[in-house]
Amino acid sequence: MSGRVLTISQYLNGADQVKFIEKFPSEQKTFQYDFGANIASYTFELDAQTLLVDSLTYDRVTGDPNFTDTTVVGYFANVDIGAGNISNRNNAAGTVSITIPSHIYPASRNITPDARSNVPITIFSVAWTDTNQTPNSVQAHRWAVIERYKPGDNAIGNPRLDSAFIPIGTGAISAFTSDASTDTDRTAGTYNVTGLSGGDSEGTGAQFQIVVDGSGVTTLDITNRGQNYIPSDTIEILDSSLGGGGAADITITVSSVS
């Protein structure tokens, strides 16, 4: 079975320099590093970044995650971890404690209780530089933290819909305008629609939730940012997708992408 299982080390291309743990976002864990040499000349740098993977399975024999069919679909911005998470340093003994703090994956961010889809994995990097060598020696170790749902930590929801989520690829809509206006002919309701790209646009996949109240007031919210859009692209939402009451179609104009 081992030939069909991709380990976390293989997945992140790190040999023995990466280990995985599973924890709740509110937990923090401290690990002691033992370098077996005097570390008075070492400087340390801690960073973290959360990736989002589409799916995750588990090896039935070992219980370890199997990344064979896993794909990174996007990520959140890099986080600089403060020096306060480096403690108990004993230069002569070559030991130092490194803490993975709580809420690197913020409490304001959604998480799904489903352990197998849309899984946030925070990569916590510990890098050390030996300034006593010329040129300086720089090495690193990583923890892959699989973020798990716990009541009270994060709201239940799809992390892909977070405004801070950055899809892999190019041309995901980050801002837009529309000509939607109050129209009493528009049929009241809540609609989840995929727009039609206009003109020469190669953009695909943008989805919107459109709410029309009883007075015809129309509000839009993007639920899938799509890909391959460029600023000034237009997206048409047909009235036939909004109840077909005889109101004007809606034109959405892309302002910016990421």
GUFI-724546 format. One line per 5 residues: their letters; for each residue x, y negated, z negated of N, C-alpha, C. Coordinates in steps of 0.1 Angstrom, whole numbers. Last residue first. Layout:
N
a) X Y Z X Y Z X Y Z ~ ...
% end
This chain:
258
svssv) -70 -392 85 -57 -388 78 -54 -374 83 ~ -85 -422 98 -83 -408 97 -71 -404 89 ~ -110 -448 101 -96 -443 98 -96 -428 96 ~ -135 -452 113 -126 -463 110 -112 -459 108 ~ -158 -440 137 -146 -436 128 -137 -449 126
titid) -192 -447 136 -179 -451 142 -168 -448 132 ~ -222 -433 145 -212 -435 134 -199 -438 142 ~ -255 -441 154 -241 -440 158 -231 -443 147 ~ -286 -426 155 -276 -432 146 -262 -430 153 ~ -316 -433 174 -305 -424 170 -295 -432 162
aaggg) -346 -448 161 -334 -448 169 -324 -438 164 ~ -376 -427 155 -366 -438 152 -354 -437 162 ~ -393 -407 158 -393 -417 169 -384 -429 166 ~ -391 -385 141 -402 -394 139 -403 -406 150 ~ -374 -363 138 -380 -366 151 -392 -375 150
glssd) -359 -353 117 -373 -352 116 -381 -356 129 ~ -333 -356 125 -337 -363 113 -352 -363 112 ~ -327 -346 149 -321 -339 138 -325 -345 125 ~ -338 -365 166 -345 -352 166 -339 -343 154 ~ -321 -386 164 -333 -387 156 -340 -373 155
lieit) -287 -376 163 -299 -377 170 -311 -378 161 ~ -258 -391 158 -268 -383 150 -281 -386 157 ~ -226 -393 173 -241 -395 174 -249 -386 165 ~ -197 -409 168 -204 -397 165 -219 -400 165 ~ -167 -423 183 -181 -424 178 -187 -410 177
dspiy) -134 -435 175 -143 -424 180 -157 -427 175 ~ -120 -454 160 -129 -459 171 -137 -448 178 ~ -93 -432 152 -101 -444 149 -108 -449 162 ~ -99 -398 160 -91 -409 160 -99 -421 157 ~ -102 -363 151 -107 -376 154 -97 -386 154
nqgrn) -93 -337 143 -89 -342 157 -97 -355 161 ~ -119 -326 121 -105 -327 126 -104 -333 140 ~ -140 -329 92 -137 -325 105 -122 -327 108 ~ -151 -335 67 -144 -346 74 -139 -342 88 ~ -182 -330 54 -171 -323 60 -164 -333 69
tidlt) -199 -349 44 -197 -337 36 -186 -328 42 ~ -205 -383 40 -198 -373 48 -196 -361 39 ~ -236 -399 38 -225 -394 31 -218 -383 39 ~ -260 -425 43 -251 -415 48 -240 -411 39 ~ -294 -436 41 -280 -436 36 -273 -424 41
tvgsg) -321 -456 50 -312 -445 54 -298 -446 48 ~ -354 -463 45 -341 -467 42 -332 -455 43 ~ -380 -457 49 -372 -456 61 -358 -461 58 ~ -395 -454 26 -396 -467 33 -387 -468 46 ~ -389 -430 16 -403 -432 21 -404 -445 28
dvviq) -355 -424 27 -366 -425 17 -379 -428 24 ~ -332 -401 39 -342 -412 43 -353 -412 33 ~ -299 -392 39 -311 -393 31 -319 -404 36 ~ -277 -370 53 -284 -382 55 -297 -382 47 ~ -245 -357 52 -258 -356 45 -265 -370 47
fqagt) -225 -345 80 -230 -356 71 -243 -352 64 ~ -195 -334 94 -209 -331 89 -213 -342 79 ~ -172 -327 120 -177 -337 110 -192 -334 107 ~ -164 -310 140 -166 -304 127 -171 -314 117 ~ -140 -327 161 -150 -316 159 -152 -315 144
gesdg) -127 -349 186 -130 -345 172 -141 -335 171 ~ -121 -359 210 -119 -345 208 -122 -340 194 ~ -139 -383 228 -134 -378 216 -132 -363 216 ~ -148 -397 250 -137 -388 252 -132 -382 239 ~ -182 -400 240 -172 -403 249 -161 -393 251
gslgt) -189 -386 207 -192 -393 219 -180 -396 227 ~ -199 -356 190 -188 -365 194 -191 -372 207 ~ -227 -353 171 -222 -350 184 -211 -361 187 ~ -227 -341 136 -228 -351 147 -223 -346 160 ~ -246 -320 118 -233 -321 124 -235 -330 136
vnytg) -264 -326 87 -263 -325 102 -249 -325 106 ~ -289 -323 65 -275 -320 66 -272 -317 81 ~ -312 -345 51 -308 -338 62 -293 -335 62 ~ -341 -352 33 -326 -351 32 -322 -341 43 ~ -367 -376 42 -362 -363 38 -347 -364 37
atrdt) -389 -393 64 -383 -392 51 -378 -378 49 ~ -383 -402 97 -390 -393 88 -383 -391 75 ~ -385 -435 109 -376 -424 105 -383 -415 95 ~ -400 -457 112 -404 -445 121 -395 -433 117 ~ -390 -477 97 -402 -470 92 -406 -458 100
dtsad) -357 -481 90 -366 -478 102 -378 -470 97 ~ -328 -496 81 -341 -493 77 -350 -492 89 ~ -300 -483 99 -307 -493 93 -321 -488 89 ~ -268 -473 110 -281 -469 104 -287 -480 97 ~ -245 -476 123 -255 -486 126 -269 -482 120
stfas) -215 -471 102 -227 -466 110 -236 -478 112 ~ -181 -462 96 -192 -472 95 -203 -466 104 ~ -156 -445 76 -165 -447 88 -175 -457 86 ~ -127 -427 66 -136 -438 65 -144 -440 78 ~ -115 -403 72 -113 -408 58 -122 -420 56
iagtg) -117 -374 91 -122 -387 89 -121 -391 74 ~ -87 -359 103 -99 -358 94 -104 -372 91 ~ -64 -359 120 -77 -364 125 -89 -362 116 ~ -47 -327 117 -48 -342 119 -62 -346 122 ~ -38 -303 92 -41 -307 106 -41 -322 107
ipifa) -54 -297 62 -42 -294 70 -46 -297 85 ~ -72 -323 45 -71 -311 53 -58 -309 60 ~ -70 -335 14 -64 -338 27 -63 -325 35 ~ -91 -349 -11 -87 -337 -4 -82 -341 10 ~ -103 -371 -22 -88 -370 -22 -83 -358 -15
sdlrp) -130 -366 -21 -125 -376 -13 -110 -377 -12 ~ -140 -332 -20 -134 -342 -28 -128 -353 -18 ~ -147 -310 -5 -155 -322 -4 -150 -334 -12 ~ -131 -289 -13 -129 -295 1 -137 -308 3 ~ -140 -280 -37 -129 -290 -37 -127 -296 -24
ngian) -174 -277 -44 -164 -273 -34 -152 -284 -34 ~ -182 -272 -79 -184 -278 -66 -173 -274 -57 ~ -187 -280 -113 -188 -269 -103 -190 -276 -89 ~ -163 -300 -130 -176 -298 -124 -176 -287 -114 ~ -141 -287 -155 -143 -294 -142 -157 -291 -138
dgpky) -143 -280 -183 -131 -285 -177 -134 -293 -165 ~ -168 -270 -191 -163 -282 -198 -150 -288 -192 ~ -160 -236 -183 -171 -247 -186 -165 -258 -195 ~ -134 -231 -161 -139 -229 -175 -149 -240 -177 ~ -119 -216 -132 -130 -224 -138 -132 -220 -153
reiva) -83 -219 -126 -95 -211 -128 -106 -219 -135 ~ -56 -222 -104 -65 -229 -113 -79 -221 -114 ~ -26 -207 -104 -39 -205 -99 -49 -211 -109 ~ 4 -220 -100 -6 -220 -110 -20 -219 -103 ~ 35 -210 -95 23 -212 -87 11 -209 -97
wrhaq) 65 -226 -102 54 -219 -107 42 -221 -98 ~ 99 -226 -91 85 -230 -89 76 -220 -97 ~ 131 -241 -92 123 -230 -95 108 -235 -95 ~ 162 -251 -77 148 -253 -81 141 -240 -84 ~ 193 -271 -75 185 -258 -74 171 -261 -80
vsnpt) 222 -286 -64 207 -288 -67 200 -275 -65 ~ 253 -299 -72 245 -286 -70 231 -289 -74 ~ 271 -325 -56 262 -321 -67 255 -308 -62 ~ 302 -316 -39 289 -324 -41 281 -318 -52 ~ 310 -315 -72 311 -324 -61 312 -315 -48
qntdt) 294 -313 -105 300 -307 -93 300 -317 -81 ~ 280 -325 -124 295 -323 -127 302 -316 -115 ~ 254 -326 -120 262 -338 -115 276 -336 -118 ~ 232 -304 -110 244 -304 -118 253 -315 -112 ~ 198 -307 -112 210 -311 -105 222 -311 -114
wavsf) 168 -289 -109 179 -294 -117 191 -296 -108 ~ 132 -288 -108 145 -289 -100 156 -294 -110 ~ 103 -272 -108 114 -276 -118 127 -276 -110 ~ 70 -276 -97 84 -275 -93 93 -280 -104 ~ 40 -261 -93 48 -268 -102 63 -266 -100
itipv) 13 -260 -73 27 -256 -73 35 -266 -82 ~ -19 -249 -79 -9 -260 -81 5 -254 -82 ~ -44 -239 -60 -32 -234 -65 -22 -246 -66 ~ -79 -235 -58 -68 -244 -59 -56 -237 -66 ~ -98 -217 -34 -90 -216 -47 -79 -226 -48
nsrad) -119 -209 -17 -116 -223 -20 -109 -224 -33 ~ -126 -177 -32 -127 -186 -21 -125 -200 -25 ~ -124 -161 -54 -118 -156 -42 -120 -165 -30 ~ -137 -167 -77 -122 -166 -78 -116 -162 -65 ~ -160 -191 -82 -157 -180 -73 -142 -179 -72
ptinr) -164 -215 -95 -162 -203 -103 -158 -191 -95 ~ -146 -242 -81 -157 -233 -80 -154 -220 -89 ~ -142 -277 -90 -137 -263 -89 -148 -253 -88 ~ -136 -312 -85 -144 -300 -85 -136 -287 -85 ~ -120 -335 -107 -120 -328 -94 -128 -315 -95
sapyi) -117 -346 -132 -126 -353 -123 -128 -345 -109 ~ -96 -333 -143 -110 -329 -148 -120 -335 -139 ~ -70 -325 -119 -77 -334 -128 -91 -329 -132 ~ -44 -305 -123 -56 -305 -115 -67 -313 -123 ~ -31 -312 -146 -25 -315 -133 -35 -315 -122
hspit) -44 -305 -170 -50 -314 -161 -41 -319 -150 ~ -15 -300 -192 -29 -298 -188 -33 -308 -178 ~ 19 -294 -180 9 -300 -188 -5 -297 -183 ~ 43 -271 -185 33 -274 -175 21 -281 -182 ~ 74 -279 -200 59 -277 -202 52 -281 -189
isvtg) 104 -264 -208 97 -271 -197 82 -268 -199 ~ 133 -265 -228 118 -261 -227 112 -270 -216 ~ 165 -251 -224 156 -263 -224 142 -258 -222 ~ 199 -242 -230 185 -239 -230 177 -252 -230 ~ 227 -241 -234 222 -240 -220 207 -237 -220
aannr) 240 -246 -257 234 -232 -255 229 -230 -241 ~ 247 -272 -253 258 -262 -255 252 -248 -252 ~ 222 -285 -250 232 -285 -239 242 -274 -240 ~ 191 -280 -255 203 -277 -263 214 -275 -252 ~ 160 -295 -257 172 -293 -249 184 -291 -258
nsing) 133 -299 -263 141 -288 -270 154 -285 -262 ~ 118 -307 -231 120 -309 -246 130 -298 -251 ~ 99 -323 -208 112 -317 -209 116 -318 -224 ~ 78 -339 -206 75 -325 -205 88 -316 -205 ~ 86 -365 -204 81 -360 -217 78 -345 -218
agidv) 91 -371 -179 102 -365 -186 98 -360 -199 ~ 61 -364 -158 70 -372 -167 80 -364 -174 ~ 57 -355 -125 55 -351 -139 65 -358 -148 ~ 41 -368 -98 53 -368 -105 51 -366 -120 ~ 22 -351 -75 22 -357 -88 36 -356 -94
nafyg) 9 -353 -41 20 -349 -50 19 -357 -63 ~ -26 -350 -32 -13 -357 -33 -4 -352 -44 ~ -38 -318 -21 -40 -331 -28 -26 -337 -29 ~ -47 -299 9 -39 -302 -3 -43 -315 -9 ~ -57 -271 30 -55 -285 27 -47 -287 14
vvttd) -57 -244 35 -65 -253 44 -64 -267 41 ~ -36 -217 37 -37 -230 31 -45 -239 40 ~ -49 -185 38 -44 -196 46 -46 -209 37 ~ -45 -149 33 -47 -163 27 -41 -174 36 ~ -41 -123 37 -51 -130 46 -54 -144 41
tfnpd) -21 -117 18 -19 -113 32 -29 -121 41 ~ -19 -121 -9 -20 -133 -1 -19 -130 14 ~ -32 -108 -37 -27 -104 -24 -30 -116 -14 ~ -25 -109 -72 -31 -115 -60 -24 -110 -47 ~ -24 -78 -90 -18 -91 -86 -25 -96 -74
gtvrd) -33 -53 -97 -42 -64 -101 -36 -78 -97 ~ -21 -30 -88 -14 -39 -97 -22 -50 -103 ~ -43 -18 -73 -34 -10 -81 -27 -19 -92 ~ -56 -36 -58 -64 -28 -67 -55 -20 -77 ~ -47 -70 -54 -43 -56 -52 -50 -47 -62
ytlsd) -72 -93 -44 -63 -88 -54 -60 -73 -51 ~ -75 -124 -24 -79 -110 -28 -69 -105 -38 ~ -87 -155 -14 -77 -148 -22 -83 -134 -26 ~ -90 -182 9 -95 -170 3 -83 -163 -4 ~ -81 -208 15 -95 -204 19 -99 -192 12
vlltq) -65 -230 -9 -65 -218 0 -79 -213 3 ~ -50 -260 -15 -63 -253 -15 -62 -242 -5 ~ -24 -271 -38 -29 -267 -24 -42 -260 -26 ~ -12 -297 -57 -22 -287 -56 -25 -284 -41 ~ 20 -303 -70 11 -305 -60 1 -294 -59
adlef) 45 -317 -91 34 -308 -89 26 -312 -77 ~ 78 -319 -106 68 -324 -96 57 -313 -95 ~ 106 -329 -124 94 -321 -124 84 -327 -115 ~ 141 -327 -128 130 -334 -121 118 -325 -120 ~ 170 -332 -147 159 -324 -143 148 -333 -137
tysai) 206 -329 -147 194 -337 -147 182 -329 -142 ~ 234 -317 -164 222 -314 -156 212 -325 -158 ~ 256 -318 -181 257 -325 -168 245 -324 -159 ~ 250 -300 -201 251 -314 -204 252 -323 -192 ~ 247 -273 -202 239 -281 -192 239 -296 -195
nagfd) 267 -245 -203 265 -258 -208 258 -266 -197 ~ 249 -215 -196 261 -223 -194 257 -237 -200 ~ 225 -201 -194 237 -193 -197 249 -201 -196 ~ 200 -212 -190 209 -212 -179 222 -205 -182 ~ 168 -206 -198 181 -203 -203 191 -202 -192
yqftk) 138 -222 -205 148 -219 -195 161 -217 -201 ~ 107 -215 -218 121 -219 -221 130 -213 -210 ~ 76 -231 -212 85 -220 -209 99 -225 -213 ~ 43 -238 -221 57 -242 -222 65 -229 -220 ~ 12 -249 -208 20 -238 -211 35 -243 -211
qespf) -22 -260 -213 -8 -263 -209 1 -252 -215 ~ -55 -261 -200 -45 -254 -207 -31 -260 -203 ~ -74 -272 -183 -72 -279 -196 -60 -272 -204 ~ -76 -254 -161 -69 -267 -159 -66 -274 -173 ~ -66 -221 -170 -76 -231 -169 -70 -245 -168
keifk) -45 -200 -150 -48 -207 -162 -60 -216 -159 ~ -22 -176 -139 -35 -181 -138 -39 -188 -151 ~ 10 -178 -123 2 -176 -135 -12 -181 -131 ~ 39 -167 -104 25 -172 -105 19 -169 -119 ~ 71 -179 -95 63 -170 -102 49 -175 -103
vqdag) 100 -181 -75 87 -186 -77 79 -175 -85 ~ 125 -171 -69 124 -185 -74 110 -190 -75 ~ 129 -148 -56 126 -147 -70 125 -161 -77 ~ 116 -160 -26 123 -149 -32 119 -148 -47 ~ 100 -179 -14 108 -183 -25 116 -172 -32
nlyqs) 77 -183 3 90 -182 8 101 -186 -2 ~ 51 -181 -5 57 -194 -6 72 -194 -2 ~ 47 -154 1 38 -164 6 44 -178 6 ~ 67 -141 -13 67 -140 1 59 -151 7 ~ 58 -147 -39 71 -151 -35 72 -151 -20
itlvr) 33 -135 -39 34 -150 -40 47 -154 -36 ~ 32 -109 -14 33 -114 -28 34 -129 -28 ~ 10 -91 5 19 -103 6 20 -109 -8 ~ 6 -58 13 4 -68 3 14 -79 5 ~ 11 -37 29 -1 -45 33 -3 -57 23
gsm) 31 -23 18 34 -29 31 22 -38 36 ~ 21 -11 -4 29 -23 -6 32 -30 8 ~ 8 12 0 0 0 0 8 -13 0
% end
